[in-house]
Amino acid sequence: MPLVGFGLWKVTKSSCADTVYDAIKAGYRLFDGAGDYGNEKEAGEGVRRAIQDGLVKREDLFITSKLWNTFHAHDHVKSLSKKQLDLWGIDYFDLFLVHFPIALKFVDPAHRYPPEWFGDDGKVHLQNTPMQETWGAMEELVDEGRAKNIGLSNCNGSLILDVLRYARIQPSVLQVELHPYLTQQPLVNLTKTLGIAITAYSSFGPQGYFELDMDKNAPSLLSHDTINAIATKHKKTTAQVVLRWATQRGIAVIPKSNHVERLAQNLSCSSFDLEEEELKTISALNINLRLNDPADIDPRLAIFA
């Protein structure tokens, strides 16, 4: 799995195919998608065009997707993974993740897809599907060649340890919100000890949440005095510094940008090294600020409580 990839969250359908194509042209090989993002078909079109034009072969790419909460039952894992592969127009995912450790009532994709968090009545409907059932079906995807690797997302340590008690195939990757305002160091230490790779999303902290009015009034990391000073010293952008803070410690990142110049800058974030003291200084910005918390939707979804 490449250390720097391209995240497809909030990439609009109308521009997604071109964005993916441009990202491949810029050198990106890891693409992080999800059924919930609603743009898998368009992302697949960008991939297909890049392959047709000879920019890459399928095996050059590392494509990640995620199983949504309404499809945790065994048979739904199987059928929805097939649907998602068909949307992408590919035969297998390099990595398939359980998006959240939350099982919601099934919504027929023919009725609404992606189903998001709510039923037709606008309410959250939980479903009693244990993670053991979901994980067993995920393992079958590996057996059948639909997924090369499987993993978890938005899970805390206790749940990871529980999955390992019954897992026939260990989670390869854990994807979580991780940035200088939410360093999650104990979780990072645990995954390292267990041999599970970690991918950070929302690497720029509140940056991706401003337009959603979900930034919780947190100041921008990309204009923070501490980050600015380090960026100036290294003659790099603040975004490159924040990304390097993660990648230098072996944490994969999946930033997104609609600007070709920033695409290239983000991809080259591993072209320099931060000093150990600078890494510590950035980590000291931690305020345990979690921006993506399902408990904000419904208190019964407090998976990080």
KAQUINOR-V78695 format. One record per backbone hydrogen bond with DSSP energy under -0.5 kcal/mol. NH is the residue of the N-H (numbers start at 1). CO is the residue of the C=O. E is the energy in kcal/mol with one decimal. If there is no record, write none. Layout:
nh = [NH | NH]
co = [CO | CO]
e = [E | E]
This chain:
nh = [5 | 6 | 7 | 8 | 11 | 12 | 15 | 16 | 17 | 19 | 20 | 21 | 22 | 23 | 24 | 25 | 26 | 27 | 27 | 28 | 31 | 31 | 32 | 33 | 33 | 35 | 37 | 38 | 43 | 44 | 45 | 46 | 47 | 48 | 49 | 50 | 51 | 52 | 53 | 54 | 55 | 56 | 60 | 61 | 61 | 62 | 63 | 64 | 64 | 65 | 67 | 71 | 72 | 76 | 77 | 78 | 79 | 80 | 81 | 82 | 83 | 84 | 85 | 86 | 87 | 88 | 89 | 90 | 93 | 94 | 95 | 96 | 97 | 98 | 99 | 99 | 101 | 102 | 104 | 104 | 105 | 111 | 112 | 119 | 122 | 126 | 127 | 129 | 130 | 133 | 134 | 135 | 136 | 137 | 138 | 139 | 140 | 141 | 142 | 143 | 144 | 145 | 146 | 147 | 148 | 151 | 152 | 153 | 154 | 160 | 161 | 162 | 163 | 164 | 165 | 165 | 166 | 166 | 167 | 172 | 173 | 174 | 175 | 176 | 176 | 178 | 179 | 182 | 188 | 189 | 190 | 191 | 192 | 193 | 194 | 195 | 195 | 196 | 197 | 197 | 199 | 200 | 201 | 205 | 207 | 208 | 209 | 210 | 210 | 212 | 213 | 214 | 218 | 221 | 223 | 224 | 228 | 229 | 230 | 231 | 232 | 233 | 234 | 235 | 235 | 236 | 241 | 242 | 243 | 244 | 245 | 246 | 246 | 247 | 248 | 249 | 250 | 251 | 252 | 252 | 253 | 254 | 260 | 263 | 264 | 265 | 266 | 267 | 268 | 269 | 271 | 279 | 280 | 281 | 282 | 283 | 284 | 285 | 286 | 287 | 289 | 290 | 291 | 293 | 296 | 297 | 298 | 301 | 302 | 303 | 305]
co = [253 | 30 | 255 | 32 | 8 | 10 | 12 | 12 | 13 | 15 | 16 | 17 | 18 | 19 | 20 | 21 | 22 | 23 | 24 | 23 | 29 | 62 | 6 | 31 | 64 | 66 | 34 | 35 | 39 | 40 | 41 | 42 | 43 | 44 | 45 | 46 | 47 | 48 | 49 | 51 | 50 | 50 | 57 | 57 | 58 | 29 | 61 | 31 | 62 | 95 | 97 | 68 | 69 | 73 | 73 | 74 | 75 | 76 | 77 | 78 | 79 | 80 | 81 | 82 | 83 | 84 | 85 | 85 | 146 | 63 | 63 | 149 | 65 | 151 | 67 | 97 | 154 | 100 | 69 | 102 | 125 | 108 | 108 | 123 | 119 | 124 | 103 | 127 | 128 | 130 | 130 | 131 | 132 | 133 | 134 | 135 | 136 | 137 | 138 | 139 | 140 | 142 | 141 | 141 | 93 | 96 | 173 | 98 | 175 | 156 | 157 | 158 | 159 | 160 | 161 | 162 | 162 | 163 | 163 | 150 | 150 | 197 | 152 | 174 | 199 | 201 | 182 | 179 | 184 | 185 | 186 | 187 | 188 | 189 | 190 | 191 | 192 | 191 | 172 | 195 | 174 | 252 | 176 | 202 | 204 | 205 | 206 | 206 | 207 | 209 | 210 | 209 | 215 | 204 | 220 | 221 | 224 | 225 | 226 | 227 | 228 | 229 | 230 | 231 | 232 | 231 | 237 | 238 | 239 | 240 | 241 | 242 | 243 | 243 | 244 | 246 | 247 | 246 | 198 | 250 | 3 | 200 | 258 | 259 | 260 | 261 | 262 | 263 | 264 | 266 | 268 | 275 | 276 | 277 | 278 | 279 | 280 | 282 | 283 | 181 | 181 | 288 | 289 | 291 | 293 | 294 | 294 | 298 | 299 | 301 | 302]
e = [-2.9 | -2.7 | -1.4 | -2.6 | -1.7 | -0.7 | -0.8 | -1.4 | -0.6 | -2.6 | -2.8 | -2.3 | -2.8 | -2.3 | -2.4 | -2.3 | -1.9 | -0.6 | -1.1 | -2.7 | -0.5 | -2.4 | -2.7 | -0.7 | -3.0 | -1.5 | -1.1 | -1.3 | -2.5 | -2.5 | -1.5 | -1.7 | -2.0 | -2.9 | -2.3 | -1.9 | -2.3 | -2.7 | -2.2 | -1.4 | -2.4 | -0.8 | -1.7 | -0.6 | -1.6 | -3.4 | -0.5 | -2.9 | -0.6 | -2.0 | -3.2 | -1.8 | -0.7 | -0.5 | -2.3 | -1.6 | -2.3 | -2.7 | -1.9 | -1.4 | -1.9 | -2.7 | -2.2 | -2.2 | -2.1 | -2.2 | -1.9 | -2.0 | -2.8 | -1.7 | -1.6 | -1.9 | -2.4 | -1.9 | -1.9 | -0.8 | -0.5 | -1.8 | -2.3 | -0.6 | -3.0 | -2.1 | -2.0 | -3.0 | -2.1 | -0.5 | -2.5 | -1.8 | -0.6 | -0.8 | -1.5 | -3.3 | -2.0 | -1.7 | -2.0 | -2.4 | -1.3 | -1.2 | -1.1 | -2.0 | -2.2 | -1.1 | -2.2 | -1.3 | -2.8 | -1.9 | -2.3 | -1.2 | -2.5 | -1.9 | -2.5 | -1.6 | -2.6 | -2.0 | -0.7 | -1.1 | -0.7 | -1.1 | -1.7 | -3.1 | -0.5 | -2.6 | -2.3 | -0.5 | -2.2 | -2.0 | -1.6 | -2.2 | -2.3 | -2.8 | -2.1 | -2.5 | -2.1 | -2.1 | -2.1 | -0.9 | -0.6 | -2.8 | -2.3 | -0.5 | -2.6 | -3.3 | -2.4 | -2.1 | -1.5 | -0.8 | -2.1 | -1.0 | -0.7 | -0.6 | -1.5 | -2.4 | -1.8 | -0.6 | -0.5 | -1.3 | -3.0 | -2.4 | -1.7 | -2.6 | -2.6 | -1.9 | -1.9 | -0.9 | -0.5 | -2.5 | -1.8 | -2.3 | -2.4 | -2.5 | -2.1 | -0.8 | -0.6 | -2.7 | -2.6 | -1.5 | -2.0 | -2.0 | -2.2 | -0.6 | -2.4 | -0.9 | -0.5 | -2.5 | -1.9 | -2.1 | -3.0 | -1.9 | -1.6 | -1.5 | -1.9 | -2.2 | -2.0 | -2.3 | -2.3 | -2.3 | -1.7 | -1.8 | -1.8 | -1.7 | -2.4 | -0.9 | -0.6 | -0.8 | -2.3 | -2.0 | -1.8 | -2.4 | -1.1 | -2.6 | -1.4]
